[in-house]
Amino acid sequence: MDAGFTSRLECPACGSMSSLRLSLPYHSIREWLSAYYRTDVDLDGDYTVRECRKCATYFQGEVASDAFLAKLYGEWIQPHDDPVNTRDLDEIKLVSRFLRRPTLRTLDYGMGCGAWAMASLRLGHDSHGFDLSEVRMRLAREIGIETTVEGQFDFINTEQVLEHLSNPSAAMAALTERLLPDGILKISVPSRMGLKHAVERLKVGNPMDSSIMPVQPLEHLQAFSRRGLKLLAHRHRLESVRPPLLTQYAAASRKPKEMVRPIYRWIAPKNIYMWFRKT
C-alpha cells in the first residue's frame, strides 16, 4: 500500500529543527495497526517520531499524502455520534459573557458529527461548521448548521483537530483570517504527557500500545507542548487569553463536575486547552 509519505524535519509548531527519537518500519507494527483500524494495513516506509529542539513538541517525521489521509478518515475511522453536552453549552455561554456579545457568529472547525455546532445553534447563535467529510457537511446542513466559512467569526472551535493536520501553521493562518477583531480561537489537543517514556519503551523493543496515542501512527501527527502552541500562535499574531475565574463560574452549570471544570480544563495533564485572541 502506497501512502505517499513526505518528510518533515522542522517543528510544525515553531519551525525549529528537531532530533530523531524513534524510527520503526511500518512492517514491524503491521499487526498492531491492522487490529487498531480493523483492516489490513501494509505500508512501506518508516514510522518516525521527532522532538523539537526548541519547544519540545513531538511530531511524526513522515506524513502520508492527502489522498491516503482522506481514505484513513473517510473509511478506516468510523465516526461516533456525540450528543450535545453540558460542557459545550457552558463553554459557549462563557464565550458570550467574556466577549459581551449576546449573539455570536461561531465556527466549529473539524466538527465531526457537529455536537459543538449544534450546541451553539441551540443557544441561538449563528452557528457554522466545517469538516473534510462531505457526508458530515450534508448532515450538518440537514439539522440547520451553516457549512459556509465565508466572513469572520467571534469564536472558532478546534476540538482535537490540530494534531491531525500535516501543516497546522497553514491552518492557523487561515483561521486567524476568519477571526473578527478580538475574536477567539480555541485549541484543544492531547498533551505529550508520558510520551517520552512511551518512545523509550518502543526503542528497546517493547510492543506498540496505547501509550503512544499522542503521536498515534498515521493519525496524530504532532503532540504539542504548551510552549509550542504559544509559539505557533505568536507566529500568526495571536496572544493567549484566559477569562477571569468569576466569569467562568458565572457561565458554569451547577452540576458538580461542571463546577470543577473552570479550573481543571486549563491544567488537565492529558489535554492542552487554550484560547488565543487576535491582536
Order of alpha helices (4+ residues) and beta strands (2+ residues): beta-beta-alpha-beta-beta-beta-alpha-alpha-beta-alpha-beta-alpha-beta-alpha-beta-alpha-beta-alpha-beta-alpha-alpha-beta
